[in-house]
């Protein structure tokens, strides 16, 4: 048994202590925001915060984090209003979105340690692989999130979680489907 705190909730995993934290989070806790990418610790899709450090959950046995505090992307902000989440949305950083939770978690740890990171600081701390090539927008978004966290800038909130699709279409006109007669002309 491994006891830890995940997203501020005490958890007891009755799994082999050698089980990677990634699988405990995804399979036992249903926290699927942490992604399985490579399984070898190279891509960073599985990064979570453990006791203030960005760690690869695919390479971290649950037995090694007994008593630790773990934060996943779900625990960063339930309302998706963390400055990083808002900045990433505002800058249209996510494309396929697969790598984003790991990048956001690595960036959250970076901003806790360095609230005003340079581009070099960000590129050094965020070693995640993104096949979509978001890197220039990612750097700008992380710096913007830092400014927002320091109170120097406000980032407008994105669409709230659980929004009705019709409400989203009213908020974002591009989401309004074309009239049915236009679809039949195609």
C-alpha positions in Angstrom: 0.0 0.0 0.0 1.2 3.5 -0.9 -0.4 6.5 0.8 0.0 9.9 -0.7 -2.0 13.1 -1.2 -3.3 13.6 -4.8 -4.8 16.9 -5.7 -5.3 17.7 -1.9 -7.1 14.4 -1.3 -5.6 11.6 0.7 -5.2 8.4 -1.4 -4.2 4.9 -0.6 -3.1 2.8 -3.5 -3.4 -0.9 -3.0 -1.0 -1.6 -5.9 2.4 -3.1 -6.2 4.8 -0.3 -4.9 6.7 -0.7 -8.2 3.6 0.4 -10.2 4.4 3.7 -12.0 2.5 6.6 -10.6 1.1 7.3 -14.1 -0.9 4.1 -14.0 -2.1 4.6 -10.4 -3.3 8.1 -11.4 -4.9 7.1 -14.6 -6.3 3.6 -13.8 -6.9 3.7 -10.0 -7.8 7.4 -9.6 -9.3 8.0 -13.0 -7.2 11.1 -13.4 -6.7 10.8 -17.2 -5.3 14.3 -17.8 -1.9 12.9 -17.1 -0.9 11.3 -20.4 1.0 8.2 -21.4 3.3 9.2 -24.2 6.5 7.2 -24.5 6.7 5.3 -21.2 10.4 5.9 -21.2 10.6 9.4 -19.7 11.6 11.2 -22.9 8.4 13.0 -24.0 7.1 14.7 -20.8 3.4 14.0 -21.4 3.2 12.4 -18.0 4.7 15.2 -15.9 3.0 15.9 -12.6 4.1 18.0 -9.6 5.4 16.0 -6.7 6.4 17.9 -3.6 7.1 21.0 -5.6 9.1 19.3 -8.4 8.1 18.4 -12.0 8.4 14.6 -12.2 7.8 12.1 -14.9 5.0 9.9 -13.5 5.8 7.1 -16.0 9.2 6.7 -14.3 8.1 7.2 -10.7 7.1 4.1 -8.7 4.3 4.8 -6.3 6.3 3.2 -3.5 8.9 6.0 -3.9 6.5 8.8 -3.3 4.9 7.5 -0.1 3.7 10.5 1.9 4.2 12.9 -1.0 1.9 15.6 -2.3 1.0 15.1 -6.0 -0.7 17.6 -8.2 -2.0 16.6 -11.6 -3.5 18.9 -14.3 -6.9 18.2 -12.8 -5.7 19.6 -9.5 -4.1 22.7 -10.9 -7.5 24.4 -11.2 -10.8 22.7 -11.1 -12.4 25.7 -12.9 -9.6 25.9 -15.5 -8.7 29.4 -14.5 -5.1 29.0 -13.5 -3.0 31.7 -15.3 -1.2 29.1 -17.3 -4.4 27.5 -18.5 -5.9 30.9 -19.5 -2.7 32.0 -21.2 -2.4 28.8 -23.2 -6.0 29.1 -24.4 -5.7 32.9 -25.1 -2.6 32.2 -27.2 -4.1 29.2 -29.0 -1.2 27.1 -27.8 -3.0 23.7 -27.7 -3.4 22.0 -31.1 -3.9 18.2 -30.7 -3.6 18.8 -26.9 -1.9 15.6 -26.0 1.3 17.1 -24.6 -0.4 20.1 -23.0 -1.0 18.7 -19.5 2.6 17.7 -19.1 3.8 21.1 -20.4 1.4 23.0 -18.2 2.5 21.1 -15.1 6.2 21.6 -15.9 5.5 25.3 -16.4 3.5 25.6 -13.2 6.5 24.3 -11.3 8.8 26.7 -13.1 6.6 29.7 -12.3 6.5 28.7 -8.6 10.3 28.8 -8.6 10.8 31.6 -11.0 7.8 33.9 -11.4 9.5 35.9 -14.2 11.3 33.4 -16.4 13.3 34.4 -19.5 12.9 32.5 -22.8 16.1 30.6 -22.0 14.7 29.7 -18.5 11.6 28.3 -20.1 13.4 26.4 -22.9 15.7 24.9 -20.2 12.8 23.9 -17.9 10.3 22.7 -20.5 11.9 19.8 -22.3 8.6 18.2 -23.4 8.2 17.0 -26.9 5.3 18.5 -28.9 4.8 17.1 -32.4 2.6 20.1 -33.3 5.4 22.6 -32.8 3.8 24.9 -30.3 7.1 26.2 -28.9 7.1 29.9 -29.8 3.5 30.4 -28.6 4.2 28.2 -25.5 7.1 30.5 -24.4 4.9 33.6 -24.9 2.0 32.0 -23.0 4.2 31.0 -20.0 5.7 34.5 -19.8 2.1 36.0 -20.0 1.0 33.6 -17.2 3.9 34.8 -15.1 2.8 38.4 -15.6 -0.8 37.4 -14.7 0.3 35.6 -11.6 2.3 38.6 -10.5 -0.7 40.8 -11.0 0.8 42.7 -14.0 -1.7 41.5 -16.6 -5.2 40.1 -16.7 -6.1 37.2 -19.0 -9.7 36.9 -20.0 -11.4 33.7 -18.9 -12.0 31.1 -21.6 -15.2 29.0 -22.0 -16.2 27.5 -18.8 -16.1 23.7 -18.3 -19.4 21.9 -19.0 -20.7 24.6 -21.2 -23.7 23.7 -23.4 -22.7 23.6 -27.1 -25.4 26.1 -28.0 -24.1 28.5 -25.4 -20.6 28.0 -26.7 -21.8 28.8 -30.3 -23.3 32.0 -29.0 -20.0 32.9 -27.3 -17.9 31.9 -30.3 -19.8 32.5 -33.5 -17.4 30.3 -35.6 -18.8 27.4 -33.7 -22.3 27.9 -35.1 -23.0 25.1 -37.6 -23.9 26.1 -41.1 -27.6 26.0 -42.0 -28.7 22.5 -43.2 -29.4 23.7 -46.7 -25.8 24.8 -47.0 -24.6 21.3 -45.9 -26.7 19.6 -48.7 -25.1 21.8 -51.3 -21.7 20.3 -50.6 
